[in-house]
Every structure is written in C-alpha cells, then in structure tokens.
C-alpha cells in the first residue's frame, strides 16, 4: 500500500449529502477483483450521460479538477452497501484524501485499508474548505498526516483527529497484509517450533 505522509493538491468540492457507494461506483462495475482500472468509472452516473459522454457540469469533468487529489464532501459520505470497490475507485482516480462532516462506518474503515485518509471535521470547517475548493486549480490545499493539519490556499489551518494505529499504518503504507508481514520472523519461529514439537502434523 502507498504511504500517506503529506499531499498538496487540488481539492474538488462535492457538496452533496448521503453520497452512497452505488453513486461512487455503480454495481455493474463490481465484477472485477482488481484494485486498478476503476477510476474511470468513479461517480459514473454523474460523470457520463446515457451515451457515455462526459457531463461537463460535473466537478471531476471540469479541467480544474481532473487531477484532484482531495475531495471535500457532504455529510454521511460512503453510505449504502459495503463494497470495497468504492475506495478502490477513489484511489485509482487519484484522490488520496476525503474530507466530510461524517462517513459511513464501513466505508471509513475501508479507506484506511486502501491508503486513503478520511478526515472528519465539523460542518462549519467543511464549509470553509468547500468554498476554498470551489476556487479551482489555483487553490491548492495541504493535508499533513504527521501534523494532523489541513492548510487552505489562504493559509488557514485546521487540525483533525485520527486514530494513532491507523495513522501509523498510513504513514508506513501498511495494509492488513503488511501488518502481518511485520511479524514474519515471529511467525516463522512459531512454525518451526510447532513443526519440531509435532512433526506428525
């Protein structure tokens, strides 16, 4: 998993509440088990019309936000079904951080497991960040996980909370497999001792 330390980039505003996982990645794209290739279908039904042509008004289709690395969203982001394809699609598009007043629990947890930092802030702070994001590609935010801070394009700084264990995992690029591999020596030692003690197993 890619490490997350600090990013400075364009933030895309998505001032919608209750954005569910089917809006993030519709069900017809859930056949794959690969984590790559889903970015093109992120927010598919909002990004494309029935003929597959881009809808110019949608934020991620606008030139200023095509390379967005941060998403500022509304309340209850990631609700609905528990599909892990949702964070896969967000990450594959290039978004590494989602900021919202609240998240659905399963989506929130899945973000950390896929190298995305979900940040919960009070609504009034999200409103300020949303307005900053609406300035376009010249308004670049900085999200610093080590310092647990967000800096707007105007230099205003907001602090955020993050679970220490999850922070450690993101800073070091550790998913569940990576965490297990950190204990590889202890696992090998246990297996060797177990084999010696019970060779018939």
Residue pairs with C-beta under 8 A, 6 or more apart in sequence:
1 113
1 114
1 115
1 173
1 174
1 175
1 178
2 115
2 173
3 115
3 170
3 171
3 172
3 173
4 96
4 97
4 115
4 116
4 117
4 145
4 170
4 171
4 173
5 144
5 145
5 146
5 171
6 142
6 143
6 144
6 145
6 146
7 69
7 70
7 96
7 97
7 142
7 143
8 140
8 141
8 142
8 143
9 67
9 68
9 69
9 70
9 140
9 141
10 64
10 65
10 67
10 68
10 69
10 70
10 133
10 136
10 137
10 139
10 140
10 141
11 68
11 69
11 70
11 71
11 72
11 99
11 129
11 132
11 133
11 139
11 140
11 141
12 59
12 60
12 65
12 68
12 70
12 71
12 72
12 95
12 133
13 59
13 72
13 130
13 133
13 134
14 59
14 71
14 72
14 73
14 74
15 72
15 73
15 74
15 130
16 73
16 74
17 74
17 75
17 76
18 74
18 75
18 76
18 79
19 73
19 74
19 76
19 77
19 78
19 79
20 78
20 79
20 80
20 81
21 78
21 79
21 80
21 81
21 82
21 83
21 85
21 86
21 104
21 107
22 80
22 81
23 43
23 45
23 46
23 80
24 42
24 43
24 78
24 86
24 89
24 90
25 38
25 41
25 42
25 44
25 83
25 85
25 86
25 88
25 89
26 41
26 44
26 45
29 38
29 41
29 44
29 85
29 89
30 83
30 85
32 38
32 85
35 88
35 91
35 92
35 114
36 88
36 92
37 92
38 85
38 88
38 89
38 92
39 89
39 90
39 91
39 92
39 93
39 94
40 93
41 89
42 60
42 89
42 90
42 92
42 93
43 58
43 60
46 55
46 58
47 54
47 55
47 58
47 60
47 61
48 54
48 55
49 55
54 61
55 61
56 62
59 65
60 66
60 68
60 93
63 137
64 136
64 137
65 136
65 137
67 94
67 137
68 94
68 95
69 94
69 95
69 96
69 97
70 95
70 96
70 97
70 98
70 99
70 133
70 141
70 143
71 90
71 95
71 97
71 98
71 99
72 99
72 100
72 126
72 129
72 130
72 133
73 98
73 99
73 100
74 100
74 101
74 126
75 100
75 101
75 102
75 123
76 100
76 102
76 103
76 104
77 98
77 100
77 102
77 103
77 104
77 107
77 118
78 86
78 98
78 103
78 104
78 106
78 107
78 108
78 111
78 118
79 104
79 107
80 104
82 106
82 107
82 110
84 110
84 113
84 114
86 107
86 110
87 107
87 110
87 111
87 113
87 114
87 116
88 114
90 98
90 111
90 116
91 114
91 115
91 116
95 116
96 115
96 116
96 117
97 116
97 117
97 118
97 119
97 143
98 111
98 116
98 117
98 118
98 119
99 118
99 119
99 121
99 126
99 129
99 150
100 118
100 119
100 120
100 121
100 126
101 120
101 121
101 122
101 123
101 126
102 120
103 111
103 118
103 120
107 118
108 118
111 117
111 118
112 118
112 166
112 169
112 170
113 175
113 176
114 175
115 170
115 173
115 175
117 143
117 145
117 162
117 170
119 143
119 150
119 160
119 162
120 160
120 161
121 129
121 150
121 158
121 160
125 158
128 152
128 156
128 158
129 141
129 150
129 152
129 158
132 139
132 141
132 152
132 153
132 154
132 156
133 139
133 141
135 153
138 153
139 152
139 153
140 153
141 150
141 151
141 152
141 153
142 149
142 150
142 151
143 149
143 150
144 150
144 151
145 162
145 167
145 170
145 171
146 171
148 159
148 160
148 161
148 162
148 167
149 157
149 158
149 159
149 160
150 157
150 158
150 159
150 160
151 157
152 158
168 174
169 175
169 178
169 179
172 178
174 182
180 187
194 201
195 201
